[in-house]
Amino acid sequence: MSRPLIVSIPHHLGREEAARRIKSGLTAARANYSALLTIHEETWSGDRLAFNLSALGQSAVGFIDVAEDHVRLEVALPWLLAVVAEKLTPAIRKEGTLMLEKRKN
């Protein structure tokens, strides 16, 4: 039985810049978290990213919707990953917020 993990992260970047940072962040996640998870596929359709991944021997599918003022992550998780994700939600929110923070140049 799958359970959705939903995380919404506000930002002030605008849609285009937020999408650019998410694309860059996914590249970094592949490198930094390769021991924990594998992103098998990612497909952008407008402002929506559909992806599938595996972690702890379990598969999950999800979407990232990029809006002008927030990003919404929704992942349908099998039971085992849902239990782990509940504990990791604050870390997921923190990493997403760091990725979307406005940087001063």
C-alpha positions as CSV (number, residue, x, y, z in Angstrom):
1,M,0.0,0.0,0.0
2,S,1.5,3.4,-1.0
3,R,1.2,6.6,1.0
4,P,1.9,10.0,-0.5
5,L,4.6,12.3,0.9
6,I,3.7,15.9,0.1
7,V,6.1,18.8,0.8
8,S,5.4,22.4,-0.3
9,I,8.3,24.9,-0.2
10,P,7.6,28.6,-0.7
11,H,10.1,30.7,-2.7
12,H,10.5,34.2,-4.2
13,L,12.4,33.3,-7.3
14,G,9.8,33.1,-10.0
15,R,8.9,29.9,-11.9
16,E,11.8,29.9,-14.3
17,E,14.6,30.4,-11.7
18,A,13.0,27.9,-9.4
19,A,12.9,25.3,-12.1
20,R,16.6,26.0,-13.1
21,R,17.6,25.4,-9.5
22,I,15.6,22.2,-9.2
23,K,17.3,20.9,-12.3
24,S,20.7,21.8,-10.9
25,G,19.7,20.3,-7.5
26,L,18.7,17.0,-9.0
27,T,22.2,16.7,-10.6
28,A,23.7,17.3,-7.2
29,A,21.4,14.9,-5.5
30,R,22.4,12.2,-7.9
31,A,26.0,12.6,-6.8
32,N,25.5,13.3,-3.1
33,Y,22.9,10.7,-2.3
34,S,23.8,7.9,-4.7
35,A,24.4,5.5,-1.8
36,L,20.8,6.1,-0.6
37,L,18.7,6.6,-3.7
38,T,18.8,6.2,-7.5
39,I,16.8,8.5,-9.8
40,H,15.9,6.2,-12.7
41,E,14.0,8.7,-14.8
42,E,13.0,12.3,-14.9
43,T,10.8,13.9,-17.5
44,W,9.9,17.6,-17.6
45,S,6.6,18.6,-19.1
46,G,6.2,22.4,-18.8
47,D,6.6,23.2,-15.1
48,R,6.1,19.6,-13.9
49,L,8.8,17.1,-13.3
50,A,7.7,13.4,-13.2
51,F,10.3,11.0,-11.8
52,N,10.8,7.6,-10.5
53,L,13.4,6.5,-8.0
54,S,14.4,3.6,-5.8
55,A,15.7,3.7,-2.3
56,L,16.3,0.8,0.2
57,G,15.3,-1.6,-2.5
58,Q,11.9,0.1,-2.9
59,S,10.5,2.0,-5.9
60,A,8.6,5.3,-5.8
61,V,7.1,7.7,-8.3
62,G,6.5,11.4,-7.9
63,F,6.1,14.8,-9.3
64,I,7.6,18.2,-8.6
65,D,5.3,21.1,-9.6
66,V,7.0,24.5,-9.9
67,A,4.8,27.5,-9.3
68,E,5.6,31.2,-9.3
69,D,5.9,31.3,-5.5
70,H,6.2,27.7,-4.3
71,V,7.4,24.2,-5.3
72,R,5.3,21.2,-4.4
73,L,6.8,17.7,-4.2
74,E,4.5,14.7,-4.2
75,V,5.9,11.2,-4.0
76,A,3.8,8.0,-3.8
77,L,5.8,5.8,-1.4
78,P,5.5,2.2,-0.5
79,W,5.0,1.5,3.2
80,L,8.7,1.0,4.1
81,L,9.8,4.3,2.4
82,A,6.8,6.2,3.9
83,V,7.9,5.3,7.4
84,V,11.5,6.5,6.7
85,A,10.2,9.6,4.8
86,E,8.1,10.7,7.8
87,K,11.3,11.1,9.8
88,L,13.1,12.7,6.8
89,T,10.5,15.3,5.9
90,P,12.1,18.1,7.9
91,A,15.5,17.4,6.1
92,I,13.7,17.2,2.7
93,R,12.1,20.6,3.4
94,K,15.4,22.1,4.6
95,E,17.3,20.9,1.5
96,G,14.6,22.1,-0.8
97,T,14.6,25.5,1.0
98,L,18.4,25.8,0.7
99,M,18.1,25.0,-3.0
100,L,15.5,27.7,-3.5
101,E,16.9,30.4,-1.3
102,K,17.6,33.7,-3.0
103,R,21.4,34.1,-3.2
104,K,23.1,37.4,-3.2
105,N,25.8,37.8,-5.8
